[in-house]
Amino acid sequence: MKSRIYYTKPSITELEVAYATDAARNGWGDCCYEYITRFEEAFKAHLGVTYAIATSSCTGALHMGLAALGVGPGDEVILADTNWIATAAPIVHLGAKPVFVDILSDSWCIDPALAAAAITPCTKAIIAVHLYGNLCEMDRLLAIGTTHGIPIIEDAAEAIGSVSDGRRAGSMGAFGSFSFHGTKTLTTGEGGMFVTNDAALYETVLTLSNHGRARGQTKQFWPDMLGFKYKMSNIQAAIGCAQMERVDELIKRKREILRYYRDRIERTPWVKMNPEQAGTVNGAWMPTAVFDAETGMTCESLQEAFVAENIDARPFFHPLSSLSMFEDQPQNRLAWGIPGRAINLPSYADLTVTELGRVSDVVHHQSRP
Ligand SMILES: *Cc1c(COP(=O)(O)O)cnc(C)c1O
């Protein structure tokens, strides 16, 4: 049996271990926020934003950001049908309705024209999710937001390292959210980040994130509003600080892996991979191969081929509207059609050239229609 190739694995060095150990040993009492503050500062500097709040997850960051924007019962929030459930769940928890629109054929991200067409008087926000590191068409979305007075939110959980005309993913919208789950490019085990350039929004989320206790409140145990508890621990942040020192290296390796696959796989004209439009950089979180419909390829046969080679490849996101808690929307034809002929390929720092070759070979053998 060939050795197992996992689809993702964090890159943990002695630096992460040393910082986490220091936080566990010394990061208490007066020092209990030191790594958290340092992690937030490093993240702000990397992204080029004014404010950042470390959170326990990206889901938590989205939940608080949406709440701070006033999303509530009767409201609608527009997002792509192709998505992880984490982006939609907070909308539902706030009593609002997620409105799922179809995706673009090349980036698999929200189609701006369809997002604009879905706007109603109830629309409270549009969420741009940079799927697998592929950038949404932010200029078009931001213009739509300006025209209609609707905030554009960036779920950049998958897009550390993605850049559009010098602006990093997550820094362009009303606010951005990030995930440091163990499968993401930069990890703290579990964790997330809320980022914004909007001072008022920052203050509201900061208060919400501290169980509703406002910064200036001197009375102890006195919440000024009903808030949330989505904080990151100092020990997680210590790992995050080490990862931030290595962030360029982590992104570079992700991009190398995507380039390797593209060079090998995209020679076959009926397989498309993550695009990189002019003026953009793709952070390459998740290399993905999409077969043309004419190939008759199925997700099942692809997965079988990978299992036979002891490779852990993952299915493309199911359309959220196909899940039991939402209404079917098969008219979102790309979101419903692509998963059946697509596959996520393994990508992590320690993958060897031999292993990358094994993965590419499986795709190649499937590539003869
Ligand atoms: C991973 C992910 C999330 C959820 O992140 P958590 O930190 O697990 O809450 C949200 N949105 C997208 C697009 C993701 O990929």
The ligand as a Tripos MOL2 file, in Angstrom:
@<TRIPOS>MOLECULE
LIG
   15    15     1     0     0
SMALL
NO_CHARGES

@<TRIPOS>ATOM
      1 C1        -13.4870   27.5340    7.1470 C.3       1 LIG1
      2 C2        -14.5000   28.5110    6.6950 C.ar      1 LIG1
      3 C3        -15.3560   29.1610    7.5860 C.ar      1 LIG1
      4 C4        -15.4840   28.7590    9.0070 C.3       1 LIG1
      5 O1        -14.3990   29.0000    9.7560 O.3       1 LIG1
      6 P1        -14.4430   28.5790   11.2820 P.3       1 LIG1
      7 O2        -13.2050   29.1950   11.8300 O.co2     1 LIG1
      8 O3        -14.4270   27.0860   11.3160 O.co2     1 LIG1
      9 O4        -15.6720   29.1380   11.8760 O.co2     1 LIG1
     10 C5        -16.1780   30.1710    7.1180 C.ar      1 LIG1
     11 N1        -16.2080   30.5020    5.8300 N.ar      1 LIG1
     12 C6        -15.4360   29.8730    4.9290 C.ar      1 LIG1
     13 C7        -15.5090   30.3110    3.5160 C.3       1 LIG1
     14 C8        -14.5630   28.8490    5.3250 C.ar      1 LIG1
     15 O5        -13.8160   28.2150    4.4330 O.3       1 LIG1
@<TRIPOS>BOND
     1     1     2 1
     2     2     3 ar
     3     2    14 ar
     4     3     4 1
     5     3    10 ar
     6     4     5 1
     7     5     6 1
     8     6     7 2
     9     6     8 1
    10     6     9 1
    11    10    11 ar
    12    11    12 ar
    13    12    13 1
    14    12    14 ar
    15    14    15 1
@<TRIPOS>SUBSTRUCTURE
     1 LIG1         1 GROUP 0 **** ****
